[in-house]
Amino acid sequence: MCTGPHPDLFVKARLMDEDDLERTLQRMARQIVELMDPDDQSGRQFALVGMQTRGVHLAQRLKTIIGDVDDVDLALGVLDVTMYRDDVRQRLRQRVVRATRIPFDVTGRHLVLIDDVVYTGRTVRAAMDALMDIGRPASIRLLTLVDRGLRELPIRADFIGRTVPTIAGEEIRVRLSECDSQEGVWLVERRAVTPTP
Amino acid sequence: MPATQQETATQWPHRHLLGLAGCNAAEVSLILETAKEFRAVLERPIRRVPTLRGITICNLFFEPSTRTRLSFELAEKRLSADIVNFSSKGSSVSKGESLLDTARNIEAMKVDMVVVRHRSPGVPHFLGRSTRAQIINAGDGQHEHPTQALLDLFTLYEHHRDLRGLRIAIVGDIVHSRVARSNILGLRMLGAHVTVCGPPTLLPHRADALGVRVTHRLDEALEGCDVVMALRMQLERQNLSLIPSIREYHALYGIRPDHLRRNVDMLVMHPGPVNRGVELASEVVDHERSIILDQVTNGVAVRMAVLYLLATAEQRGW
């Protein structure tokens, strides 16, 4: 669920504002279009897959940009990887299973998997497994707004909005107007909560 | 399927699922919302997800069951759990082992969850107190059958956006039915109006205490009714002389094609297995407004949701 900034988070830097975000998405939309086969004018061999929750909004924005600029109506899917995670039994908070809607045949398609932040790579691993269970895509590429490093699996993003080297304890907060009260990207740090008396 | 109109919890707060009596509407909505996504998994080419890898589940059936046991087994397999099956026939129970000893032995085998059906009410509760495993009640005597009620609620949501104000008639042997009891609890929780109908010998003495309307006349129960749930007539209870004959029961309480003609929007449900020509006429079972087979498909999805929510529930030092 989308929420506003957490009161116990200390903001270290604002990495992107609304305009930066817009420019970055425009640039990444160009990169996606460049990748498409020039013979595939309608983009039927391509599809965007947004990961719950903010990846879905980013995918929708990219679809809109590509539709406006290139007049290509790309197929859009929504993916939730909760069932495929490797930590379902280890987390303290239970994850809500969200919708997965892939309204096209993934077999033979070139998919662009879209997430807001790439960190350990475990979510991307889960997403690839989930997509493989739905069909056999021709390829899967990874697009992320922020790559914060600290990978635990051999996974690399193909389209990166911004690379931000971080350390453990820091977090990247992406806020989008579709589900949040703000718009932008922040680097924050989780501080120990002082118990209220 | 539209979202349930109820407020939905985001965390499953219970260690076990012993009955709907211990749950509230937000928790029931969480199960139903989660089940929607597992229902979608069942439509994919690969109907299996790796969610419960490494978890061992024991299906402990002290009472004969085909449908519920198969449904749980399928749900467990589709979640990639490891399964052990135990049925009372030809097992240590028939050799005189006590329930507690059976439970301790199963626990010693490092089982994470136990799905249990027993002819005595309270057995799941007893196992929950005496073992470390998480317990799912798959039917305890005449007490509760929560996953059946949940799959019925899920099936209703596929056809009706909102259960508030929906009129449901439950017809048949109410007094002996754990399905009826769990359904009444669940339906009332989500705001439906429930009427129970059956011969006086098969209704509880104070059925109105359950918050339902009571009638002995089928026509009265079905008038203006959105969904009728027929209960299975336990033919093996025949020698208790609760009804004069099966033929008379069918004549007075069997749902027949003319009932569907007179109630043009009414859907028909049944927990199965159906006695054709007893609680439902054969044409009614096969009618386009019979959603009995939807119930069966949804049963797997709902049980997947229950297993997922229990297995991943926040550990609170239970």
Interface residues (C-beta under 8 A of the other chain):
Chain A: M1 D80 T82 M83 Y84 R85 V88 R89 R91 L92 R93 Q94 R95 V96 V97 R98 A99 T100 R101 D129 D133 I134 G135
Chain B: T10 Q11 W12 L30 E33 T34 K36 E37 F38 A40 V41 R44 P45 I46 R48 V49 P50 T51 L52 G54 I55 A305 Y308 L309 A311 T312 A313 E314 Q315
